[in-house]
């Protein structure tokens, strides 16, 4: 199987559940009309924030 490399635009975003709880997710822009929400565990989020400060819109 051949591996293919590609680049997706993504951002760390906040949302509010129907119960009123805040949550964060990684929004992957798959196409111009489709965004996939990926819910990260705490350790995964910390890795992203520590390795790429431009993904951190919340100043944490």
C-alpha positions, 0 to 999 in steps of 0.5 A, spaced: 500 500 500 502 506 497 502 512 502 500 519 500 501 525 503 496 531 503 495 537 507 488 539 510 486 546 513 484 545 520 483 549 527 481 548 534 474 551 535 469 551 541 462 549 541 457 548 546 453 542 547 445 541 547 446 541 555 450 547 555 457 544 556 463 547 552 467 543 548 473 543 544 474 540 537 479 540 531 475 542 525 478 539 519 476 542 512 475 536 508 472 540 502 469 547 501 463 545 504 465 539 509 468 540 515 469 534 520 469 535 527 475 531 531 474 530 538 481 530 542 483 527 548 487 532 553 494 529 551 493 530 544 490 537 544 496 538 549 501 535 543 498 540 538 498 546 542 505 545 544 508 543 537 504 549 533 502 555 537 498 558 531 493 552 532 491 556 539 486 561 538 484 561 546 491 563 548 492 557 553 
